[in-house]
Amino acid sequence: MKAVTKYYTNGEITVVWENALCQHSTICWKGLLEVFDPGQSPWINIHAAETQRIIEQVNKCPSGALSYFVNNEKNSDS
C-alpha cells in the first residue's frame, strides 16, 4: 500500500491522517461517527462536530495515524 497523508481542516484545526500508520482499531469512528465515517468518502467530515470533540477523539488514536494541529499555531511557525 502506498503511504498517503491527507489533511482535513475546519479553519481552527487541521486533522492529519496517515494511512500507513493506521491499525484500524475503530476507536475513531466508534467514538465520533459523525466525523469519522469509513462508509463515506471522504471518510473524515471535519465540519460535523465541534473542534474540541474532534481533538479529544483524535487524541485517542492508538497508532498515531490521526493527529492534528491548531492552524494559528502552525501558521505562526512559518
PyMOL Python script that loads the backbone (N, CA, C, O; Angstrom):
from pymol import cmd

cmd.read_pdbstr("""\
ATOM      1  N   MET A   1       0.835  -1.174   0.000  1.00  0.00           N
ATOM      2  CA  MET A   1       0.000   0.000   0.000  1.00  0.00           C
ATOM      3  C   MET A   1       0.888   1.249   0.000  1.00  0.00           C
ATOM      4  O   MET A   1       1.852   1.349   0.759  1.00  0.00           O
ATOM      5  N   LYS A   2       0.542   2.168  -0.850  1.00  0.00           N
ATOM      6  CA  LYS A   2       1.268   3.426  -0.930  1.00  0.00           C
ATOM      7  C   LYS A   2       0.908   4.304   0.277  1.00  0.00           C
ATOM      8  O   LYS A   2      -0.267   4.460   0.610  1.00  0.00           O
ATOM      9  N   ALA A   3       1.911   4.861   0.911  1.00  0.00           N
ATOM     10  CA  ALA A   3       1.679   5.758   2.047  1.00  0.00           C
ATOM     11  C   ALA A   3       1.065   7.063   1.549  1.00  0.00           C
ATOM     12  O   ALA A   3       1.590   7.711   0.644  1.00  0.00           O
ATOM     13  N   VAL A   4      -0.056   7.430   2.161  1.00  0.00           N
ATOM     14  CA  VAL A   4      -0.772   8.640   1.796  1.00  0.00           C
ATOM     15  C   VAL A   4      -1.038   9.437   3.070  1.00  0.00           C
ATOM     16  O   VAL A   4      -1.407   8.873   4.100  1.00  0.00           O
ATOM     17  N   THR A   5      -0.848  10.735   2.993  1.00  0.00           N
ATOM     18  CA  THR A   5      -1.183  11.629   4.089  1.00  0.00           C
ATOM     19  C   THR A   5      -2.241  12.591   3.591  1.00  0.00           C
ATOM     20  O   THR A   5      -2.080  13.227   2.549  1.00  0.00           O
ATOM     21  N   LYS A   6      -3.334  12.692   4.352  1.00  0.00           N
ATOM     22  CA  LYS A   6      -4.428  13.590   3.967  1.00  0.00           C
ATOM     23  C   LYS A   6      -4.667  14.587   5.088  1.00  0.00           C
ATOM     24  O   LYS A   6      -4.441  14.297   6.263  1.00  0.00           O
ATOM     25  N   TYR A   7      -5.131  15.771   4.697  1.00  0.00           N
ATOM     26  CA  TYR A   7      -5.367  16.873   5.622  1.00  0.00           C
ATOM     27  C   TYR A   7      -6.817  17.327   5.509  1.00  0.00           C
ATOM     28  O   TYR A   7      -7.348  17.486   4.410  1.00  0.00           O
ATOM     29  N   TYR A   8      -7.444  17.533   6.660  1.00  0.00           N
ATOM     30  CA  TYR A   8      -8.834  17.979   6.715  1.00  0.00           C
ATOM     31  C   TYR A   8      -8.903  19.145   7.691  1.00  0.00           C
ATOM     32  O   TYR A   8      -8.529  18.992   8.854  1.00  0.00           O
ATOM     33  N   THR A   9      -9.372  20.307   7.244  1.00  0.00           N
ATOM     34  CA  THR A   9      -9.391  21.472   8.121  1.00  0.00           C
ATOM     35  C   THR A   9     -10.789  22.059   8.260  1.00  0.00           C
ATOM     36  O   THR A   9     -11.598  22.027   7.333  1.00  0.00           O
ATOM     37  N   ASN A  10     -11.044  22.592   9.445  1.00  0.00           N
ATOM     38  CA  ASN A  10     -12.290  23.319   9.690  1.00  0.00           C
ATOM     39  C   ASN A  10     -12.006  24.799   9.937  1.00  0.00           C
ATOM     40  O   ASN A  10     -12.896  25.538  10.360  1.00  0.00           O
ATOM     41  N   GLY A  11     -10.792  25.229   9.680  1.00  0.00           N
ATOM     42  CA  GLY A  11     -10.397  26.610   9.909  1.00  0.00           C
ATOM     43  C   GLY A  11      -9.677  26.793  11.230  1.00  0.00           C
ATOM     44  O   GLY A  11      -8.733  27.579  11.319  1.00  0.00           O
ATOM     45  N   GLU A  12     -10.113  26.075  12.264  1.00  0.00           N
ATOM     46  CA  GLU A  12      -9.469  26.152  13.577  1.00  0.00           C
ATOM     47  C   GLU A  12      -8.335  25.154  13.710  1.00  0.00           C
ATOM     48  O   GLU A  12      -7.235  25.490  14.148  1.00  0.00           O
ATOM     49  N   ILE A  13      -8.625  23.918  13.323  1.00  0.00           N
ATOM     50  CA  ILE A  13      -7.619  22.856  13.385  1.00  0.00           C
ATOM     51  C   ILE A  13      -7.547  22.143  12.049  1.00  0.00           C
ATOM     52  O   ILE A  13      -8.449  22.249  11.218  1.00  0.00           O
ATOM     53  N   THR A  14      -6.469  21.423  11.861  1.00  0.00           N
ATOM     54  CA  THR A  14      -6.329  20.532  10.717  1.00  0.00           C
ATOM     55  C   THR A  14      -6.043  19.140  11.250  1.00  0.00           C
ATOM     56  O   THR A  14      -5.088  18.943  12.001  1.00  0.00           O
ATOM     57  N   VAL A  15      -6.863  18.178  10.865  1.00  0.00           N
ATOM     58  CA  VAL A  15      -6.646  16.784  11.218  1.00  0.00           C
ATOM     59  C   VAL A  15      -5.820  16.160  10.110  1.00  0.00           C
ATOM     60  O   VAL A  15      -6.094  16.342   8.923  1.00  0.00           O
ATOM     61  N   VAL A  16      -4.813  15.428  10.520  1.00  0.00           N
ATOM     62  CA  VAL A  16      -3.905  14.761   9.586  1.00  0.00           C
ATOM     63  C   VAL A  16      -4.125  13.259   9.724  1.00  0.00           C
ATOM     64  O   VAL A  16      -4.134  12.727  10.834  1.00  0.00           O
ATOM     65  N   TRP A  17      -4.304  12.579   8.592  1.00  0.00           N
ATOM     66  CA  TRP A  17      -4.458  11.128   8.598  1.00  0.00           C
ATOM     67  C   TRP A  17      -3.359  10.515   7.741  1.00  0.00           C
ATOM     68  O   TRP A  17      -3.205  10.859   6.569  1.00  0.00           O
ATOM     69  N   GLU A  18      -2.596   9.599   8.341  1.00  0.00           N
ATOM     70  CA  GLU A  18      -1.530   8.884   7.635  1.00  0.00           C
ATOM     71  C   GLU A  18      -1.940   7.420   7.526  1.00  0.00           C
ATOM     72  O   GLU A  18      -1.891   6.675   8.505  1.00  0.00           O
ATOM     73  N   ASN A  19      -2.340   7.021   6.334  1.00  0.00           N
ATOM     74  CA  ASN A  19      -2.891   5.681   6.139  1.00  0.00           C
ATOM     75  C   ASN A  19      -1.910   4.570   6.490  1.00  0.00           C
ATOM     76  O   ASN A  19      -2.328   3.505   6.944  1.00  0.00           O
ATOM     77  N   ALA A  20      -0.633   4.793   6.291  1.00  0.00           N
ATOM     78  CA  ALA A  20       0.357   3.744   6.549  1.00  0.00           C
ATOM     79  C   ALA A  20       0.488   3.424   8.040  1.00  0.00           C
ATOM     80  O   ALA A  20       0.939   2.338   8.402  1.00  0.00           O
ATOM     81  N   LEU A  21       0.101   4.358   8.898  1.00  0.00           N
ATOM     82  CA  LEU A  21       0.179   4.134  10.342  1.00  0.00           C
ATOM     83  C   LEU A  21      -1.101   3.523  10.918  1.00  0.00           C
ATOM     84  O   LEU A  21      -1.089   2.983  12.025  1.00  0.00           O
ATOM     85  N   CYS A  22      -2.192   3.607  10.175  1.00  0.00           N
ATOM     86  CA  CYS A  22      -3.500   3.203  10.689  1.00  0.00           C
ATOM     87  C   CYS A  22      -3.547   1.699  10.981  1.00  0.00           C
ATOM     88  O   CYS A  22      -3.212   0.875  10.130  1.00  0.00           O
ATOM     89  N   GLN A  23      -3.970   1.362  12.201  1.00  0.00           N
ATOM     90  CA  GLN A  23      -4.110  -0.037  12.614  1.00  0.00           C
ATOM     91  C   GLN A  23      -5.573  -0.482  12.612  1.00  0.00           C
ATOM     92  O   GLN A  23      -5.886  -1.595  13.035  1.00  0.00           O
ATOM     93  N   HIS A  24      -6.458   0.380  12.141  1.00  0.00           N
ATOM     94  CA  HIS A  24      -7.890   0.070  12.032  1.00  0.00           C
ATOM     95  C   HIS A  24      -8.474  -0.405  13.362  1.00  0.00           C
ATOM     96  O   HIS A  24      -9.200  -1.397  13.418  1.00  0.00           O
ATOM     97  N   SER A  25      -8.146   0.314  14.418  1.00  0.00           N
ATOM     98  CA  SER A  25      -8.643  -0.026  15.752  1.00  0.00           C
ATOM     99  C   SER A  25     -10.129   0.278  15.894  1.00  0.00           C
ATOM    100  O   SER A  25     -10.783  -0.258  16.789  1.00  0.00           O
ATOM    101  N   THR A  26     -10.665   1.116  15.042  1.00  0.00           N
ATOM    102  CA  THR A  26     -12.065   1.575  15.005  1.00  0.00           C
ATOM    103  C   THR A  26     -12.410   2.544  16.132  1.00  0.00           C
ATOM    104  O   THR A  26     -13.566   2.950  16.257  1.00  0.00           O
ATOM    105  N   ILE A  27     -11.443   2.918  16.944  1.00  0.00           N
ATOM    106  CA  ILE A  27     -11.701   3.837  18.049  1.00  0.00           C
ATOM    107  C   ILE A  27     -12.210   5.182  17.529  1.00  0.00           C
ATOM    108  O   ILE A  27     -13.102   5.778  18.133  1.00  0.00           O
ATOM    109  N   CYS A  28     -11.665   5.657  16.437  1.00  0.00           N
ATOM    110  CA  CYS A  28     -12.052   6.969  15.920  1.00  0.00           C
ATOM    111  C   CYS A  28     -13.528   7.005  15.570  1.00  0.00           C
ATOM    112  O   CYS A  28     -14.261   7.874  16.043  1.00  0.00           O
ATOM    113  N   TRP A  29     -13.965   6.070  14.745  1.00  0.00           N
ATOM    114  CA  TRP A  29     -15.355   6.164  14.296  1.00  0.00           C
ATOM    115  C   TRP A  29     -16.357   5.652  15.319  1.00  0.00           C
ATOM    116  O   TRP A  29     -17.507   6.091  15.312  1.00  0.00           O
ATOM    117  N   LYS A  30     -15.966   4.753  16.185  1.00  0.00           N
ATOM    118  CA  LYS A  30     -16.897   4.312  17.227  1.00  0.00           C
ATOM    119  C   LYS A  30     -17.132   5.420  18.251  1.00  0.00           C
ATOM    120  O   LYS A  30     -18.175   5.455  18.903  1.00  0.00           O
ATOM    121  N   GLY A  31     -16.169   6.316  18.391  1.00  0.00           N
ATOM    122  CA  GLY A  31     -16.307   7.401  19.345  1.00  0.00           C
ATOM    123  C   GLY A  31     -16.907   8.668  18.772  1.00  0.00           C
ATOM    124  O   GLY A  31     -17.444   9.489  19.516  1.00  0.00           O
ATOM    125  N   LEU A  32     -16.823   8.844  17.448  1.00  0.00           N
ATOM    126  CA  LEU A  32     -17.310  10.084  16.837  1.00  0.00           C
ATOM    127  C   LEU A  32     -17.664   9.823  15.372  1.00  0.00           C
ATOM    128  O   LEU A  32     -17.021  10.343  14.460  1.00  0.00           O
ATOM    129  N   LEU A  33     -18.692   9.013  15.171  1.00  0.00           N
ATOM    130  CA  LEU A  33     -19.084   8.565  13.826  1.00  0.00           C
ATOM    131  C   LEU A  33     -19.473   9.718  12.915  1.00  0.00           C
ATOM    132  O   LEU A  33     -19.283   9.633  11.702  1.00  0.00           O
ATOM    133  N   GLU A  34     -20.016  10.798  13.477  1.00  0.00           N
ATOM    134  CA  GLU A  34     -20.410  11.906  12.609  1.00  0.00           C
ATOM    135  C   GLU A  34     -19.202  12.551  11.920  1.00  0.00           C
ATOM    136  O   GLU A  34     -19.355  13.198  10.884  1.00  0.00           O
ATOM    137  N   VAL A  35     -18.023  12.382  12.481  1.00  0.00           N
ATOM    138  CA  VAL A  35     -16.806  12.921  11.864  1.00  0.00           C
ATOM    139  C   VAL A  35     -16.031  11.835  11.129  1.00  0.00           C
ATOM    140  O   VAL A  35     -15.616  12.031   9.987  1.00  0.00           O
ATOM    141  N   PHE A  36     -15.837  10.694  11.777  1.00  0.00           N
ATOM    142  CA  PHE A  36     -15.015   9.615  11.216  1.00  0.00           C
ATOM    143  C   PHE A  36     -15.935   8.483  10.764  1.00  0.00           C
ATOM    144  O   PHE A  36     -16.314   7.628  11.565  1.00  0.00           O
ATOM    145  N   ASP A  37     -16.289   8.479   9.490  1.00  0.00           N
ATOM    146  CA  ASP A  37     -17.239   7.500   8.963  1.00  0.00           C
ATOM    147  C   ASP A  37     -16.595   6.743   7.805  1.00  0.00           C
ATOM    148  O   ASP A  37     -16.518   7.266   6.694  1.00  0.00           O
ATOM    149  N   PRO A  38     -16.135   5.522   8.052  1.00  0.00           N
ATOM    150  CA  PRO A  38     -15.457   4.760   6.998  1.00  0.00           C
ATOM    151  C   PRO A  38     -16.360   4.392   5.827  1.00  0.00           C
ATOM    152  O   PRO A  38     -15.871   3.951   4.787  1.00  0.00           O
ATOM    153  N   GLY A  39     -17.663   4.565   5.979  1.00  0.00           N
ATOM    154  CA  GLY A  39     -18.599   4.276   4.897  1.00  0.00           C
ATOM    155  C   GLY A  39     -18.797   5.446   3.943  1.00  0.00           C
ATOM    156  O   GLY A  39     -19.496   5.319   2.937  1.00  0.00           O
ATOM    157  N   GLN A  40     -18.184   6.587   4.254  1.00  0.00           N
ATOM    158  CA  GLN A  40     -18.321   7.779   3.430  1.00  0.00           C
ATOM    159  C   GLN A  40     -17.001   8.109   2.733  1.00  0.00           C
ATOM    160  O   GLN A  40     -15.936   7.642   3.138  1.00  0.00           O
ATOM    161  N   SER A  41     -17.087   8.902   1.704  1.00  0.00           N
ATOM    162  CA  SER A  41     -15.895   9.389   1.018  1.00  0.00           C
ATOM    163  C   SER A  41     -16.049  10.885   0.801  1.00  0.00           C
ATOM    164  O   SER A  41     -16.992  11.298   0.125  1.00  0.00           O
ATOM    165  N   PRO A  42     -15.173  11.706   1.339  1.00  0.00           N
ATOM    166  CA  PRO A  42     -14.055  11.324   2.201  1.00  0.00           C
ATOM    167  C   PRO A  42     -14.566  10.836   3.552  1.00  0.00           C
ATOM    168  O   PRO A  42     -15.664  11.199   3.972  1.00  0.00           O
ATOM    169  N   TRP A  43     -13.780  10.024   4.224  1.00  0.00           N
ATOM    170  CA  TRP A  43     -14.237   9.382   5.451  1.00  0.00           C
ATOM    171  C   TRP A  43     -14.166  10.296   6.671  1.00  0.00           C
ATOM    172  O   TRP A  43     -14.717   9.963   7.720  1.00  0.00           O
ATOM    173  N   ILE A  44     -13.497  11.443   6.552  1.00  0.00           N
ATOM    174  CA  ILE A  44     -13.448  12.420   7.638  1.00  0.00           C
ATOM    175  C   ILE A  44     -14.244  13.655   7.222  1.00  0.00           C
ATOM    176  O   ILE A  44     -13.933  14.305   6.225  1.00  0.00           O
ATOM    177  N   ASN A  45     -15.284  13.966   8.011  1.00  0.00           N
ATOM    178  CA  ASN A  45     -16.082  15.170   7.809  1.00  0.00           C
ATOM    179  C   ASN A  45     -15.765  16.120   8.956  1.00  0.00           C
ATOM    180  O   ASN A  45     -16.435  16.096   9.988  1.00  0.00           O
ATOM    181  N   ILE A  46     -14.775  16.932   8.786  1.00  0.00           N
ATOM    182  CA  ILE A  46     -14.234  17.799   9.825  1.00  0.00           C
ATOM    183  C   ILE A  46     -15.234  18.839  10.325  1.00  0.00           C
ATOM    184  O   ILE A  46     -15.038  19.420  11.392  1.00  0.00           O
ATOM    185  N   HIS A  47     -16.280  19.073   9.581  1.00  0.00           N
ATOM    186  CA  HIS A  47     -17.270  20.087   9.952  1.00  0.00           C
ATOM    187  C   HIS A  47     -18.452  19.500  10.735  1.00  0.00           C
ATOM    188  O   HIS A  47     -19.385  20.233  11.063  1.00  0.00           O
ATOM    189  N   ALA A  48     -18.436  18.222  11.033  1.00  0.00           N
ATOM    190  CA  ALA A  48     -19.587  17.556  11.637  1.00  0.00           C
ATOM    191  C   ALA A  48     -19.623  17.587  13.167  1.00  0.00           C
ATOM    192  O   ALA A  48     -20.577  17.091  13.765  1.00  0.00           O
ATOM    193  N   ALA A  49     -18.611  18.157  13.803  1.00  0.00           N
ATOM    194  CA  ALA A  49     -18.595  18.239  15.265  1.00  0.00           C
ATOM    195  C   ALA A  49     -17.757  19.442  15.675  1.00  0.00           C
ATOM    196  O   ALA A  49     -17.020  20.016  14.873  1.00  0.00           O
ATOM    197  N   GLU A  50     -17.892  19.805  16.942  1.00  0.00           N
ATOM    198  CA  GLU A  50     -17.108  20.912  17.466  1.00  0.00           C
ATOM    199  C   GLU A  50     -15.632  20.533  17.542  1.00  0.00           C
ATOM    200  O   GLU A  50     -15.280  19.368  17.730  1.00  0.00           O
ATOM    201  N   THR A  51     -14.792  21.528  17.395  1.00  0.00           N
ATOM    202  CA  THR A  51     -13.347  21.321  17.370  1.00  0.00           C
ATOM    203  C   THR A  51     -12.858  20.538  18.583  1.00  0.00           C
ATOM    204  O   THR A  51     -12.072  19.604  18.429  1.00  0.00           O
ATOM    205  N   GLN A  52     -13.298  20.893  19.771  1.00  0.00           N
ATOM    206  CA  GLN A  52     -12.809  20.218  20.978  1.00  0.00           C
ATOM    207  C   GLN A  52     -13.159  18.736  20.980  1.00  0.00           C
ATOM    208  O   GLN A  52     -12.351  17.920  21.423  1.00  0.00           O
ATOM    209  N   ARG A  53     -14.334  18.370  20.499  1.00  0.00           N
ATOM    210  CA  ARG A  53     -14.717  16.949  20.418  1.00  0.00           C
ATOM    211  C   ARG A  53     -13.818  16.202  19.437  1.00  0.00           C
ATOM    212  O   ARG A  53     -13.442  15.055  19.680  1.00  0.00           O
ATOM    213  N   ILE A  54     -13.479  16.853  18.333  1.00  0.00           N
ATOM    214  CA  ILE A  54     -12.597  16.222  17.351  1.00  0.00           C
ATOM    215  C   ILE A  54     -11.213  16.012  17.952  1.00  0.00           C
ATOM    216  O   ILE A  54     -10.624  14.943  17.799  1.00  0.00           O
ATOM    217  N   ILE A  55     -10.693  17.030  18.633  1.00  0.00           N
ATOM    218  CA  ILE A  55      -9.376  16.920  19.269  1.00  0.00           C
ATOM    219  C   ILE A  55      -9.359  15.759  20.266  1.00  0.00           C
ATOM    220  O   ILE A  55      -8.429  14.952  20.271  1.00  0.00           O
ATOM    221  N   GLU A  56     -10.379  15.680  21.098  1.00  0.00           N
ATOM    222  CA  GLU A  56     -10.447  14.604  22.091  1.00  0.00           C
ATOM    223  C   GLU A  56     -10.437  13.232  21.433  1.00  0.00           C
ATOM    224  O   GLU A  56      -9.780  12.314  21.924  1.00  0.00           O
ATOM    225  N   GLN A  57     -11.155  13.086  20.330  1.00  0.00           N
ATOM    226  CA  GLN A  57     -11.206  11.792  19.657  1.00  0.00           C
ATOM    227  C   GLN A  57      -9.885  11.482  18.954  1.00  0.00           C
ATOM    228  O   GLN A  57      -9.409  10.348  19.015  1.00  0.00           O
ATOM    229  N   VAL A  58      -9.297  12.452  18.301  1.00  0.00           N
ATOM    230  CA  VAL A  58      -8.006  12.243  17.633  1.00  0.00           C
ATOM    231  C   VAL A  58      -6.949  11.811  18.650  1.00  0.00           C
ATOM    232  O   VAL A  58      -6.111  10.960  18.353  1.00  0.00           O
ATOM    233  N   ASN A  59      -6.991  12.393  19.839  1.00  0.00           N
ATOM    234  CA  ASN A  59      -6.014  12.042  20.881  1.00  0.00           C
ATOM    235  C   ASN A  59      -6.146  10.604  21.363  1.00  0.00           C
ATOM    236  O   ASN A  59      -5.242  10.100  22.030  1.00  0.00           O
ATOM    237  N   LYS A  60      -7.242   9.936  21.046  1.00  0.00           N
ATOM    238  CA  LYS A  60      -7.443   8.536  21.437  1.00  0.00           C
ATOM    239  C   LYS A  60      -6.883   7.555  20.414  1.00  0.00           C
ATOM    240  O   LYS A  60      -6.877   6.349  20.661  1.00  0.00           O
ATOM    241  N   CYS A  61      -6.419   8.043  19.285  1.00  0.00           N
ATOM    242  CA  CYS A  61      -5.903   7.163  18.226  1.00  0.00           C
ATOM    243  C   CYS A  61      -4.646   6.440  18.730  1.00  0.00           C
ATOM    244  O   CYS A  61      -3.640   7.089  19.018  1.00  0.00           O
ATOM    245  N   PRO A  62      -4.690   5.112  18.841  1.00  0.00           N
ATOM    246  CA  PRO A  62      -3.564   4.385  19.421  1.00  0.00           C
ATOM    247  C   PRO A  62      -2.329   4.289  18.530  1.00  0.00           C
ATOM    248  O   PRO A  62      -1.221   4.089  19.027  1.00  0.00           O
ATOM    249  N   SER A  63      -2.509   4.427  17.243  1.00  0.00           N
ATOM    250  CA  SER A  63      -1.387   4.243  16.317  1.00  0.00           C
ATOM    251  C   SER A  63      -0.681   5.543  15.945  1.00  0.00           C
ATOM    252  O   SER A  63       0.449   5.526  15.455  1.00  0.00           O
ATOM    253  N   GLY A  64      -1.348   6.661  16.178  1.00  0.00           N
ATOM    254  CA  GLY A  64      -0.788   7.941  15.730  1.00  0.00           C
ATOM    255  C   GLY A  64      -1.124   8.250  14.285  1.00  0.00           C
ATOM    256  O   GLY A  64      -0.614   9.219  13.722  1.00  0.00           O
ATOM    257  N   ALA A  65      -1.975   7.439  13.680  1.00  0.00           N
ATOM    258  CA  ALA A  65      -2.363   7.691  12.289  1.00  0.00           C
ATOM    259  C   ALA A  65      -3.162   8.981  12.171  1.00  0.00           C
ATOM    260  O   ALA A  65      -3.110   9.661  11.147  1.00  0.00           O
ATOM    261  N   LEU A  66      -3.897   9.312  13.219  1.00  0.00           N
ATOM    262  CA  LEU A  66      -4.615  10.580  13.279  1.00  0.00           C
ATOM    263  C   LEU A  66      -3.859  11.524  14.204  1.00  0.00           C
ATOM    264  O   LEU A  66      -3.473  11.159  15.314  1.00  0.00           O
ATOM    265  N   SER A  67      -3.663  12.715  13.731  1.00  0.00           N
ATOM    266  CA  SER A  67      -3.071  13.767  14.553  1.00  0.00           C
ATOM    267  C   SER A  67      -3.737  15.068  14.136  1.00  0.00           C
ATOM    268  O   SER A  67      -4.559  15.085  13.219  1.00  0.00           O
ATOM    269  N   TYR A  68      -3.384  16.156  14.808  1.00  0.00           N
ATOM    270  CA  TYR A  68      -3.955  17.441  14.442  1.00  0.00           C
ATOM    271  C   TYR A  68      -2.977  18.540  14.792  1.00  0.00           C
ATOM    272  O   TYR A  68      -2.049  18.346  15.578  1.00  0.00           O
ATOM    273  N   PHE A  69      -3.198  19.687  14.202  1.00  0.00           N
ATOM    274  CA  PHE A  69      -2.500  20.897  14.636  1.00  0.00           C
ATOM    275  C   PHE A  69      -3.489  22.042  14.602  1.00  0.00           C
ATOM    276  O   PHE A  69      -4.425  22.064  13.803  1.00  0.00           O
ATOM    277  N   VAL A  70      -3.254  23.000  15.499  1.00  0.00           N
ATOM    278  CA  VAL A  70      -4.066  24.201  15.557  1.00  0.00           C
ATOM    279  C   VAL A  70      -3.551  25.111  14.453  1.00  0.00           C
ATOM    280  O   VAL A  70      -2.355  25.398  14.399  1.00  0.00           O
ATOM    281  N   ASN A  71      -4.421  25.563  13.584  1.00  0.00           N
ATOM    282  CA  ASN A  71      -3.988  26.299  12.396  1.00  0.00           C
ATOM    283  C   ASN A  71      -3.197  27.548  12.736  1.00  0.00           C
ATOM    284  O   ASN A  71      -2.168  27.794  12.106  1.00  0.00           O
ATOM    285  N   ASN A  72      -3.626  28.343  13.696  1.00  0.00           N
ATOM    286  CA  ASN A  72      -2.887  29.556  14.054  1.00  0.00           C
ATOM    287  C   ASN A  72      -1.501  29.250  14.565  1.00  0.00           C
ATOM    288  O   ASN A  72      -0.559  29.981  14.260  1.00  0.00           O
ATOM    289  N   GLU A  73      -1.346  28.161  15.354  1.00  0.00           N
ATOM    290  CA  GLU A  73      -0.038  27.766  15.856  1.00  0.00           C
ATOM    291  C   GLU A  73       0.863  27.312  14.722  1.00  0.00           C
ATOM    292  O   GLU A  73       2.039  27.675  14.680  1.00  0.00           O
ATOM    293  N   LYS A  74       0.330  26.531  13.814  1.00  0.00           N
ATOM    294  CA  LYS A  74       1.114  26.046  12.671  1.00  0.00           C
ATOM    295  C   LYS A  74       1.545  27.227  11.801  1.00  0.00           C
ATOM    296  O   LYS A  74       2.697  27.300  11.374  1.00  0.00           O
ATOM    297  N   ASN A  75       0.621  28.145  11.542  1.00  0.00           N
ATOM    298  CA  ASN A  75       0.945  29.280  10.700  1.00  0.00           C
ATOM    299  C   ASN A  75       1.962  30.207  11.342  1.00  0.00           C
ATOM    300  O   ASN A  75       2.734  30.850  10.631  1.00  0.00           O
ATOM    301  N   SER A  76       1.987  30.296  12.674  1.00  0.00           N
ATOM    302  CA  SER A  76       2.933  31.198  13.339  1.00  0.00           C
ATOM    303  C   SER A  76       4.358  30.686  13.278  1.00  0.00           C
ATOM    304  O   SER A  76       5.302  31.443  13.505  1.00  0.00           O
ATOM    305  N   ASP A  77       4.524  29.385  12.968  1.00  0.00           N
ATOM    306  CA  ASP A  77       5.873  28.827  12.841  1.00  0.00           C
ATOM    307  C   ASP A  77       6.502  29.144  11.497  1.00  0.00           C
ATOM    308  O   ASP A  77       7.711  28.980  11.337  1.00  0.00           O
ATOM    309  N   SER A  78       5.727  29.586  10.540  1.00  0.00           N
ATOM    310  CA  SER A  78       6.218  29.812   9.186  1.00  0.00           C
ATOM    311  C   SER A  78       7.007  31.088   9.091  1.00  0.00           C
ATOM    312  O   SER A  78       7.495  31.433   8.015  1.00  0.00           O
TER     313      SER A  78
END
""", "prot")
cmd.dss("prot")
cmd.show_as("cartoon", "prot")
cmd.util.cbc("prot")
cmd.orient("prot")
